[in-house]
Amino acid sequence: MSPYYLNDSCTPFIKNSSSSGQCTLGNSPSYAIAVSSTEDIQAGINFAREKNIRLIIKNTGHDYLGRSNGMGSLSLWTHNLKTMSFSNYSSPLYVGPAVKLGAGVQAYEVYGAANKQGLRVIGGLCPTVGLAGGYVSGGGHGLLMGKYGMAADNTLEFEVVTSDGEYKIASPTQNADLFWAMNGGGGGAYAIVVSQTTRAHRDGAVAGGYLSFNNTNDEVFWAAMTSWQEQHFALQAVQDLTTEWNMNNGQLTILLTLPDGQTDTINTILNPFVTRLQALNITYSNFTSYEPDFLAHHLRYTPGAPYGTHTTNDVVGSRFIPGSAVKDHLPDLIEKMRSIASLPNADFQINGIVGNVSHARVGNTPSTNAVFPSWRDSLYALVLDVYWDPVSPLSELQVLQDQMLDNQNMFKDLSPGSGSYVNEAVATNPEWKEDYFGINYGRLLEVKRKYDPTHLLYGPASVGSDFWRVESDGRLCVANQTMF
């Protein structure tokens, strides 16, 4: 969750807290409904609408944009909607295995249950993310995206409640415009998810690869990073492959996932880079794995799952990197990364997500869903994050938030029009419409106006959010009458 929106109004680290020893709710909702049914959602929506109360939707709380917080609000907490059922789904557009997920079902729960059925389901690397809410509504990347596309490419239908309290099905044949928007158009803006039905895929062996090395000589380390960037074109060309890498000023780690593939292919992919590391006299760790199924692969590379990973609240930003940035402007790209990794007093992490999810590869069209177009044609998604120490004063958090926006924007000259991934972005970006929604924004706003005409559903940097102005006491006041 974004520490920027949590603030420190009730922190155990009293010494440096801006609350001066007082515990207040701050940006946390004043009331919450622990949702256990569709009727609970309907009752909460109707109450908030009729009483003119700010409404917040929260699933697991994995949210960097502050959409699941709101001072003085009523929160609909859908985390306990844990139903899960597998079926042989049949529709005009898809026939095959599927799983229906309650809004609160988390990735590790799906992975385990699907494994028992001999299936695999696309989800995030972080095992505690809820798959049916903001994750898929933002698009949803993960270790299987190179094989099956984004999470939003796999959705078959949603059960939702709209802001008028009505229960609806959203699918390619029912409320198709709502279905389109909720698959990639940003979470918490159009309707409240009760459940998502998504494709499940036959499981099988997964080949994996891991490589890491430390920075023992700065010039040599960044020479290796330059070579790694050049390798991305080859990574994109390998069918079914997903690559995720992470680096800071001290280390680079790389994880490759190849469903239904072989370790020989992994070695072939990495060999040119390994040869370069050897030429640079870099000591590295490198191994491959061959697991019988996706769950085993995921557990191998996610130590301590489900609770031992991603336990901190980070400030996050992102930018899609086109092939031209690497092909034509590589020294500039490396210099920007180097400047971020070398920033004093903060350990900025730089991550890359590489997988071919083009429409040609996935087998759909731009009209299928609202996934940000740059997912389809960029070389990779660059994600930046930095940990904020809660012992630090709140003023330092503001500095980090501002710095993250600067870092996110640093890559704009190398990636004109490419934008950022809405689920891992900076909410205070004044150009959020262009950067997070792009050419889809106008159509998304039409869907918003149709299904939420009073703008009951609000979140920072969400479609239609500029209708409101947030006051210091958390109240939402009309800022733009033309939005009606």
Secondary structure by P-SEA (a helix, b strand, c coil): cccccccccccccccccccccccccccccccccccccaaaaaaaaaaaaaaccbbbbbccccccccccccccbbbbcccccbbbbbccccccccccbbbbbcccccaaaaaaaaaaacbbbbbcccccccccccccccccccccccccccccccccccccccccbbbbbbccccaaaaaaaaccccccccccccbbbbbbccccbbbbbbbbcccccaaaaaaaaaaaaaaaaaaaacccbbbbbbbcccbbbbbbbbccccaaaaaaaaaaaaaaaaaaccccccbbbbbccaaaaaaaaccccccccccccccbbbbbbccccccccaaaaaaaaaaaaaccccbbbbbbbbcccccccccccccccccccccccccbbbbbbbbbcccccaaaaaaaaaaaaaaaaccccccccccccccccccccccccccccccaaaaaaaaaaacccccccccccccccccbbbcccccccccccccc
